[in-house]
Amino acid sequence: MNTIKTIERIDPGERFCRAVVHGDTIYLAGVTASVAGDARAQTRDALAKIDHYLEKLGTDKSHLLVVQIWLKDIERDFAGMNAAWSEWIPADAKPARATCEAKLANPGLLVEIIATAAR
């Protein structure tokens, strides 16, 4: 018997939802910082937002499955992003992760993070 799971759309905007939940999987849209600063500061802010959404949806960062991190300048920003990441992620709960360089939508953004988590 095929059971259809409900799709829950969180904070829908004009073009996308901040998160989509299907079954026990949470898909977060690209999360960026609301603060100016270097890659470390922007990563900390984005990770705090991820904490907020995961908590709102009944889980936490220890349930992350996959994370994609996009950096404006990987040579310049990789170390700062990794420093903030290492402070934030539990040593025993590291998700699969990829980090790439990309031209981000706003010239002031240095970091964008996309995450998938279990609930």
KAQUI-V358746 format. One record per backbone hydrogen bond with DSSP energy under -1.0 kcal/mol. NH is the residue of the N-H (numbers start at 0). CO is the residue of the C=O. If there is no record, write none. Layout:
# KAQUI-V358746
nh | co
NH | CO
NH | CO
This chain:
# KAQUI-V358746
nh | co
7 | 20
9 | 18
12 | 15
17 | 9
17 | 10
18 | 9
19 | 26
20 | 7
21 | 24
22 | 5
24 | 21
25 | 116
26 | 19
27 | 114
28 | 17
30 | 112
41 | 37
42 | 38
43 | 39
44 | 40
45 | 41
46 | 42
47 | 43
48 | 44
49 | 45
50 | 46
51 | 47
52 | 48
53 | 49
54 | 50
55 | 51
56 | 52
57 | 54
58 | 53
62 | 59
63 | 60
64 | 115
65 | 115
66 | 95
67 | 113
68 | 97
69 | 111
70 | 99
71 | 109
76 | 72
77 | 73
80 | 76
81 | 77
82 | 78
83 | 79
84 | 80
85 | 81
86 | 82
87 | 83
88 | 84
92 | 89
95 | 64
97 | 66
99 | 68
101 | 70
108 | 105
111 | 69
112 | 30
113 | 67
115 | 65
116 | 25
117 | 62
118 | 23
